[in-house]
Amino acid sequence: MPSSVMITGASSGIGWALARELAARGHHLALTARRLDKLEALRAQIEQDHPTVQVAVRALDVTHYDQVGPAMMDFAEALGRLDTVVANAGIGLGEKIGRDPFDNCRRMIETNLLGSVATVDAAVQYLQTQGRGHIVGISSFLAFRGLPRSAVYSATKVALANYLQAVRPHVRRKGIDVTIFYPGFIDTPLNQMLPHRPFVISAEKGARLMADKMARRVKSAIIPAWPWCLAKWLFRLVPDRFIAGM
């Protein structure tokens, strides 16, 4: 049975690819991002390829925390209900610690962490009223070990994963499942500034793997599993001198 899925940060990268993948599987979509023109273009593309899929779009900056809940309720009314909320919105500004403006750090924390927490909090409020639902959070493989050029980004992803781990038992008896994804390097604008992206895969492949895991409502998954499940442990053992250039 088709479900209705809300995705934040759907105008590019993982959010864009996941919207396309879920539409191909027949799911109705509620899509948000700051760039409404990108969402409108995505909606037109999906409706052309999949005429039976309903797509609602809305401009939303998740750092406007008080707007997240009302946007979710509007989507639920437009689509009849929401079954799944994907907290995906995030930014990566690249980091030269001690050299770049600290405002870049603040913006990443506000978007990647606080914006995601606001999204999950609103999702819990809504989903518990219908007694079922699914919350998906996009963390990162960098939650397992931070990289010098992504220090604050890594920190936001660790914090988001820990937050979602705490949410899961809180909502367990309310019929709400929680999934945490730890993507490795997926080819998106978010990481294209990095000098090294080992084992990078396309956004389309990453979206297919995530959609498969979402259908099974797994608790957590590294995307893709190979070779990152092994690399997760090895990465922690790599001496700092080899990490310094990444």
N, C-alpha and C positions, 0 to 999 in steps of 0.2 A: 504494500500500500504506500503510495507516495506520501512523503512527509513535507513539512515546511521548515526550511532551514534559514536562519539569519546568520549572515557573515559580515563582520566588521572588516574594514580595510580591503574591500573587494575590488578596488579599482586597478590593482596591478598585482604581480607576484603570485604568491600562494593563494591569496583570496580570490583573485581573478581566475586562476586555473581550477581551483576547487569549485567555484560557482559553475564553470563550464562542465566539469566532470559530474557534479550532482544533477545538473539539468539534463545531461545525457542519460542519467538513470531515472529520470522522471520526477525529481523532487522540485517542489515549488520553492521560490527563493525570495528572501528579503535581504537586500544588499545595501550596505552603507560605506561611505568613504567621504573624505573632504572634497573630492573632485567629482561634482555631480555630472559633468560632461562625460567623464570616463565611464561612470555607471550607466548613463543613458545609452552610450555606445555598446556597452556590454549587454544591456537588456535587449537592445535591438537585434544584436547578433544571436542571443539565445532564443528569442521569440521567433526569429527566422528559421533557426535550425530545429527548434523543438516547440511547435505551435501550441501544444497542450500544456506547456509549463507556464505557470503564473510567475511573473517577476515584478516585485515592488522595489523601488529604489528611493533612497533619501540621503541627502547630504548630511553628514554627521561627523563632527570632530569629537572623538571619545574623551578628549580632555575637557570638554564642556560637560562635566559629569552629570549635571542635573538634567541634561537633554537625552541621556541614554535610555532611561526608563520610559519616558513618554514616546520616544521613537519605537521602542519595542512594542508598546501597547498599540500604537498606530499600525504597525506591521501585523500584529495579531488580528486586529480588526479587519485589515485589508485582505488577509489570506485565510481568515477563518480561525486560525490558531498558529502557534509556533511550537514545533516539536524539538528543535535543536537550535542552540545558539553557539556560534563559533567565535571566540574571542581571538581575533587574528590581527587586528590593527597594530602596526608597529613601525618604527623608524630606526634606521641605522645611519649615523652621521659620520662614521669614521672617527677615530680618536688619536690625537697625539697628546698624551697625558702631560699636563703642565704647560702646554703650548696653545691648544685650541681654546676658544671661549668656553667658560664653564656653562654658559647658557645652553650649549649643545647637550651637555650631560643632563641638565634639568629637563630639557625637552624630551629626551629619550626616557627618562624615569616617568615623566608625566604621561607619556603616550603608552609605552610598552607595559608599564606596571600599573599605574593608577588608572589609566583608561581601561585596561583589561579587568582590573578589580571592579571598577564601576559597571562594566558589562556583565561580569559574572554575578555580581550582587543583584542587579536588575533582573537577570535571568532566573535566579533562585526565587526572587519575589514573585515573578510571573509563573514559572513552571510549577511551583508548589501549589498554586491555586487550582491547577488542573490535575494534580496528582501524578504527573509523569513528565518525563522530558530528558534531555541529553545536553550536557554542557561540554564543549570541546575547547581546550586552550592550546595555543601554539607556543610552546617553549622553544628550546633550541639545544642542539648538541653542545653548544658552548656553555650550557648550564653545568656540564660535567667538568669543564676546565676553561677558564677565561683566557682570551688571547689579548696581548698588549694593545692591538689596534681596535679591540672591541671590548674593552674592560667594563665600561658602564653597561653596554648592551648585554654582555654576559651576565652581569649582576642582576639586571632586570629579569632575565629569563630564569635564573636560579630562584629569585623571589616569587615569580609567577608560578613556577612548578610547586614550590613549597606551599603557597597559598592554596592551590587547587588540591593538593594532597590533604590539606586541612578541611577544605570544603566537602570532599567526598564523604567522609563519615557523617558529617553534619546533615547531608541531604539523603543519606542512604535509605532511610525509612519514609522518605517523601516521594519515592518513585523516580528519583533523578539520578542518572548515571553521569559520571565525570570521566572524561578522557583527556590525557595529556600527551601531546606529540612533541618529540624531540627530533626535529629535522636535522640531518647533516647539511652539507652544502647543496642547496637547491638553487638553480640558476635564476635569480631574481635581481632586480635593481638594488635590493637591500645589501647584497654582498659583493656586487661587481667591482667595488673599489679595492677589494682585498687582493694582495699580490699572489696569494696561494689559496686555491679552493680544491683540496684533494677530494677525489671521488664525487665530483659534482654531477648532479643529474638534472634533467629538465623539470620545469615547474609542472608540466603535464604528467610526467611519471610520478612525481611526488604527490600530486593531487589524486591520482588513481590509487596509490598505496594508502593514502589517508582515508579516502572514501571507503575502501575495503575494510579498514580497521573501524571506521565509524559505524558501518553496518553491523559489525560484531560487538560494538560498544566495549571495546577493550579498555582496560584501566589506563594503560600507557603503551607507547610504542616509539621506538627509534625508527626514523624514516630516512633512507631505506635501512632495513635491518642489517644487511651485509654491505660493506664491511664494518659499519659503525658500531655494532654490538661488541665486536672484538676491539675496535679502536677506542671505545669508551674506557676500557681498562688500561690499554697501552698508553693512551693519551695522558693519563695521570702520572705515568712513570717517566715520561720524556723529560730530560733535564731542561731547566730554564734556558740554558744557552741555545738550545735548538728551537725553543718557542719564541725567542726574542724577535725573530724576523717575520713572524706571522702576523 
